[in-house]
Amino acid sequence: METVNLDELVGVRVTGTDGRRVGRISALIAEDRGGDCVVCAVRIETHGFASRLLRWMAMALSPATFRRRLAQKPLDVAWDTLDWADMRQPRLREQAH
């Protein structure tokens, strides 16, 4: 088992089952399980910073009816659905929704 600092995982690129880039890890989601803090999922941002900034500006200038279409939500992926064999390049074991 490899020991990794959690802050080193933020920003790591995640690839899909087909080898294509899915996004980058932006956060780790943890739960309290009997006094232990256990990472149960990772949040993956599917768009880069510039894309998110442009989308935010478009949302700020657009009518409320279009804002829902422009809103881009990150993927929350369960820890177990990622292949951590290479900690520098985790891969999805199944297709993300």
N, C-alpha and C positions, 0 to 999 in steps of 0.2 A: 504494500500500500504506500502510495506517495503522499507526502505531506505538502500542502499548498496553503499559502495565506489567502484568505478569501478576497482581500483587496486586489490580488493579482489576477483574479478571474474577471473582474469588471473591465470591459473593453475588449475581451477576447472574442475573436470571430467564430461564429458557429456555422457549420455547413449542414446541408440537408442530406437525405438518403441518396440523392443523385449527385452529390458532390458540389452542388451550387451553393453560393453564399446565402444564408438566411438572414443574418444580421449580427449584431454584437451584444454581448451580455451587458445590461445596464444596471441590474440589481439582483440581489439574492433574496429570496423570500424564505423566512425561517418560522418555525413553530416551537412553542414550549411544550415539550413532551416529558412530563415527570421531572421537571427541574433541569432538563437538558435542552439546549437550544439546537435544533436540528434543521438544516437547510432542506426544504422540501421542493423548492422550485426555483427557476431562474427566469428573469424577465429579459426578453430579447427585443431590442429596438430594431425594427426592420428597415428604417430609413435613416440616412445620415443626418448630421447636424444641419447642413445647408438646406436639405429637403424639408426637415422639420421646421426650420425658420421660415422658409417661403410659405409653407402650408399654414403656419401660425399667422403670418401677415395676411394671407388670403382670407383666413377665417375672420380676422379682425375687421376686414373691409367688406366682407360679404354679408348679405341679409341672413337672418337667423335660419331660414328654411334650408340654406345650402351648407350651414355649418356642420350638420350631422354627417353629410357626405364627405366633407373634407377632413373630419376628425379621423386620425390614424391611431389605432390602439396598438400597444406593444403586445407581443406574444408572451404569455406566462406558460412555461413548459416545465413539467414535473422533472425533478432531478433524475429519476430512474429512467426517463425516456431519452436521456443523453448518453452517448458512448464516451466515457472519460478515459479511454485507453491512452490517448495523447492529450494531456491537460492543456497544451497550447493550441489545440485545434479540436474541440469537442464536436461530435457529429450527432445529429438526430437519428434515433433508431427507427422512428416511424414518422410519417408525414405530419407536420404541424397543421392545426386548423386555424 
